[in-house]
Structure formats: structure tokens, C-alpha cells
Amino acid sequence: MHISTLTAADASAYRALMLEAYEQAPDAFTTTAAERRAEPEAWWVKRIGSAEGLATSFGAWQDNTLIGTVALEYSAKPKTRHAVLVLGMYVQPVQRGSGVGLALMHAAIAAASSRPEIRSLNLTLTEGNEPALRLYRSVGFVSWGVQPEAIRTDTGLKGKVHMSLALSRPHAAA
């Protein structure tokens, strides 16, 4: 297994994996498979990475098969560009527990850390997703709140747990 930054050439594999994610773990995402299936290829290419540098996606590959992914979304706004959003985390069920998610998170954290202006990473996860919670905590994320009834799922309304990871940075002048 190896981790790489995804490119436009990986859009088809990325789309297929994420559609699987929306089907296999519908409670984990705020988007449905039907919504994403309707997106044109250009949307998927932009989601993987933008020319403006506002998105970066990582893939975990086993041989030539994409088995996991995570993405970073950077803000273009001056007041919020110090924080990055982690999203689209998914590892195929058969690969879970083998370190794929951990490797993806390390790649995402390293990429965000390489940008001097980034001070924190933020994410949300659906309440009750204990494996994801353990993974995020293992790399240093801390929970700071829950948005109750944030998403409607087939099993009812569920909250979203908000988590952040502060990067060690020298304090900038105000």
C-alpha cells in the first residue's frame, strides 16, 4: 500500500471510490450518492485538487486500486485561511484496521503543515462513528462540540462531532 497526492488522471478512480463511500457509509457524509453521481467529471477533478491550491486529495493505493482517500479544503478568505477542512475520509471496509486511515491522516497533516499559514485542521464526524473518532484522536484531534440533529439519516437525526488539530506554530504578530 502507498499514499499519493491524487491528480486529474485519478478522477475516475476517485469518483468510483467516493460513490462507494456514499453507498457503504451513508451516515458518515452530508451528501448522498445520488447527489454526487449527478456531478460532472469536472467537479470531481476540481475536488481532487484545484489550480488555485484550495484543495488537495490523497489516495491510498493497493497495487493499482484506490482503496482509501481523504481531502483537504483550504479557504481563500483572508480571515479563515489559517484553518483547513479535512473531508471525504473513506477506507474500503476490507482494508480497515490495517493502517490505511492512519497513513492517509498522516499525509493530510503533513501537507497542511507544509503551508506556514495553516494553524489548524478541522473536521466533523457523525455521532456514533467510534472507529473514526478513535482514528482522529490517535493523530491528535480533539472534540470541541456537537451540532445536534445535524444530518437526517435513514435511522433518524444524528449530530456532528466537531474536532480540531492545532499545529505547532510560532505565534504571529497581531
N, C-alpha and C positions, 0 to 999 in steps of 0.2 A: 504494500500500500504506500502511495506517496501523495503529498499535498502539492497543489499548484494553484497559481492565480488563473482563473478562468478568462478566456478571451472570446471574441465573437465567433471563432471557429467551434467553440464548445456550446453554442446556443441551443442546438438541437438536443444534445445530451442533458443540458441543464433544464430545459423545458420539460423533457420526459421525466426526469427525477423529481422536479418540483410538482408536476401534476400527480405523480405517485404520492408525494408527501401530502398534498391536499386531500387525496383519497384515503390514504392509510392513517393519517393523523389529523382529521378534520378539526378537532378541538384545539389543536396547537396553533392554528393560524386564524387570522381575522378575515382571510379571503377564502372563497370556495374554489374548488376545481373548475366548476362551470365558468366562473368569472375569469380565471386565468387561461382556460382553454380558448377563450374568445380573443385573447391578446395576440396581436400580430408579431411576427418574428422580431421586428424592430424593437418592440417593447422588451423582449427577452434579452436582446443584445445590449440595450441600454441598462437593464437591470444588472447584467453581469459586470459592466464597467462603463463609465461614461468618459467621453473625451475631456470633460470639464474636471475629471478627477473626483466626482462626487459619489462614486460607487465603485466598490471592489468586491469581487466574489471569489471564493476559494472552493476548490473541489478536491475530494478525496477519491483517488483512483485505485482500483484493484485491477491489475492488468490494464485493459483498455476500457474498463467500465467505470462510470461515475457512480460512486456508492454513497457519497455524502457531500454536503455543501453548507456553507454559511456565507453571509454577505455583510458588508459594511456600507452604510449610507451616511455620507458626510453632508453637513449643512453648508449652504452657500451664504447664509446670513451672517453678517459680522458679529452679532451678539450671541450666536449659538454655534459658531464654527469650531469651538473648543471641545465639543462633545460629538461623539459618533454613535449611531444607532446600529446595533447588531440585530440582524433579522434573517429569516429564511433558513434557520438551522434545521437540518434534517440528515439523518443517517438511516440507511435501509435497515429494517428490523433484524435481518440475519447478521448484520455487521455490528450491531450494538453490543457494547460491553468489551469490545476489542481495542479500544483506544482511538477509534476514528474520530469521535466527537471531541475528545481531548486534543488531538492533533489539529483539528480544524480550529478550535478555540485558540490554541497557541499561535497559529498562523494569523488569525484575525487580530489578536492582541499585539503581535509583533508588527503587523502592518500599521495599525493605528499608532503604536508607539514610535514608529519611524517618522511620523509627522510631528514636528516640535510643537505645533499649536494645539494638538489634541491633549486634553487633560483628563477625559473620562470616556468610558464606553457605557452605553445604556441599552437595556433590553427589557422585554416583557415576556412572561410565560404564563400559560393558563394554570390557574389554581388546580392542584391535584397532580401535576406532572412532576412527580418526585424524581425520576431519573434526570430530567433536565435541570431541576433545582440542584441536585447533588453535583452535576457536572459544572454548572455555573459557579457554585460555591467553591468547588475544588480549585478553580483558577482565580479566585479572589473576589468574585461579585458578591455584593451584599444586598439584601432586600431592604427596601425603604418604604414600601407601601403597597396596598392592594386597591385596585379600582374595582369595586363590587359590580356585579352584573355587567361586565364589560362586553361580553360576547354571548350571543344566543347560539346554543349548540343543540344537537338532537336530544341530548339528555337534560337540557334546561339552561338557564343563565349561569354563567361562570365568571369569576373575577379574573383579572390580570394582575400578576405579581410584578412589580417594578423593581428592577435591580440595576446597580451601577458598580463599576470598577474604576476607582481613582488611579490614575497613572502617577508615578512619582515624577514630579517636575519641579524645577526651581520656581519659586514664586515670582510672577511677573509684576512689574510696577503697575499701579492702578492708573 
